[in-house]
Amino acid sequence: MPDEATGFPPGVVARVQRERAQRAAVRAADPDRYDKAVEIAFERDPIGLNVIDNRDEYEPEVGTILPRLRGVTDLDQATRIVHEEFVRWFTEPTAGPRDRYQLLAADILRLLEQS
C-alpha cells in the first residue's frame, strides 16, 4: 500500500529517508569539504545537469562518493568508485563511460588530500 503522504511504496520512502540521513551525516562530518565536493561535481557536470543555478543537484552522489573514497589515493580506483556511484544514481547509459569521471575523481581526491 502506498505511503499516504507521498504516494510511494513504503520501501521506497524508507530507502529515501535512509539515504537522506546518511547524506546528512556525511555532510555534518565535514560541511566545508562536502560543499566543495558538490561544487566540484556541479562544475564538472558529468551528467549535464548544470543548466540553471541548481548547485545542489549532485548532493546525493557526493553523499555516497565521499565515504567510499576515504583512504583512496589511486586515481584509477577513485574514478571507478565515482563512476559506480553515478551509474547507481543515474543508470549506466545515462552515466556514460568511466573515463568521463576521471577529472571529477581527480578533483575530489585533491580535495580529500587537503587537511
Salt bridges, closest charged atoms under 4 A:
GLU19 OE2 - ARG88 NH1 3.68
ASP30 OD2 - ARG33 NE 3.75
ASP35 OD2 - ARG27 NH2 2.71
GLU39 OE2 - LYS36 NZ 3.54
ASP53 OD1 - ARG55 NE 3.47
GLU84 OE1 - ARG68 NH2 2.58
GLU84 OE2 - ARG80 NH1 2.88
GLU85 OE2 - ARG68 NH1 2.83
GLU85 OE1 - ARG88 NE 3.02
ASP107 OD2 - ARG44 NE 2.70
ASP107 OD1 - ARG110 NH2 2.40
